[in-house]
Amino acid sequence: MPQLNVRGISADQMSVISKPMIEELAWICECGSDNFTIDCMQTVSVFDGQRVDTYPFVEIAWFERGTTIRDRVALAVTQHIQSIGVKEVEVAFKVYSEDGYYINGRRCDSL
């Protein structure tokens, strides 16, 4: 269920690294690679009255897996993105609680 929402990096760039990155993340998280999604967001950024390039940013929405796993995931995402020539990227986590996440109308903590 980890969902990667990506801004400031093109879908073409992400396509290059998506398979090896997701395979590594699945290994780190001890789950199947089919649990992950990557969405490349089309964003227009503005600064000082001008359009500017959007800063590379990845938000990972997931159920918390602890600091060690979170650190390893952030590092893996960063390294994969930097491997395609992106010099600097920020990664942030948005944590869902199982009692506040529903699949087909049923809370995840009751599945």
C-alpha positions in Angstrom: 0.0 0.0 0.0 2.9 2.4 0.1 1.9 5.2 -2.4 4.7 7.3 -3.8 3.5 10.7 -5.0 6.3 12.4 -7.0 6.6 16.0 -8.0 9.4 17.7 -10.0 10.5 14.5 -11.7 9.1 13.5 -15.0 7.2 10.3 -15.6 9.8 9.4 -18.2 12.5 9.7 -15.6 10.6 7.7 -13.0 9.9 5.0 -15.6 13.6 4.4 -15.9 14.0 3.6 -12.2 10.6 2.4 -11.2 11.1 -1.4 -11.5 14.5 -1.6 -9.6 13.4 0.9 -7.1 10.1 -0.8 -6.3 11.8 -4.2 -6.1 14.3 -2.8 -3.6 11.5 -1.1 -1.6 9.5 -4.4 -1.5 12.6 -6.2 -0.2 13.1 -3.6 2.5 9.4 -3.6 3.5 9.1 -7.4 3.2 6.0 -7.2 1.0 5.2 -7.7 -2.6 6.1 -5.2 -5.3 2.4 -5.1 -6.3 1.7 -3.3 -3.0 3.4 -0.1 -4.3 2.1 2.7 -6.6 3.9 5.6 -8.1 2.0 8.7 -9.2 3.9 11.4 -11.1 2.1 14.6 -10.3 1.9 17.4 -12.9 2.7 20.5 -11.0 3.2 24.1 -11.9 5.4 26.0 -9.4 5.5 29.7 -9.1 8.0 31.9 -7.3 8.5 35.7 -7.4 5.9 36.2 -10.1 7.5 33.6 -12.4 7.0 30.0 -13.3 9.9 27.9 -12.0 10.9 24.3 -12.1 9.2 22.2 -9.4 11.5 21.1 -6.7 12.0 17.2 -6.7 9.9 15.9 -3.9 8.5 12.4 -3.0 5.7 11.9 -0.5 5.3 8.3 0.6 1.9 7.6 2.1 1.9 4.3 4.1 1.3 2.5 7.4 4.2 3.1 9.7 6.9 0.5 9.7 9.3 2.0 12.2 12.3 4.3 12.0 14.8 1.7 10.7 12.6 0.8 7.7 11.6 4.4 7.1 15.3 5.4 7.0 16.2 2.6 4.6 13.2 3.4 2.3 14.1 7.2 2.2 17.7 6.4 1.4 16.8 3.9 -1.4 14.3 6.3 -3.0 16.9 9.1 -2.8 19.7 6.9 -4.4 17.5 5.7 -7.2 16.3 9.3 -8.0 19.9 10.6 -7.9 21.0 7.8 -10.2 19.0 9.5 -13.1 20.8 12.8 -12.6 18.5 14.5 -10.1 21.0 16.2 -7.8 18.7 16.9 -4.8 15.4 15.4 -3.7 13.4 15.5 -0.5 11.4 12.6 0.8 8.6 12.9 3.3 6.3 10.3 4.9 2.5 10.6 5.5 1.4 7.9 7.9 -2.1 6.3 7.8 -3.6 4.5 10.7 -5.2 1.2 10.0 -8.4 2.2 11.7 -8.7 5.3 9.5 -8.0 3.6 6.1 -10.8 1.8 4.3 -10.8 -0.7 1.5 -14.2 -1.3 -0.2 -15.9 0.3 2.8 -14.1 -1.8 5.5 -11.5 -0.6 7.9 -8.1 -2.1 7.4 -7.9 -3.0 11.1 -10.9 -5.3 10.7 -9.7 -7.1 7.6 
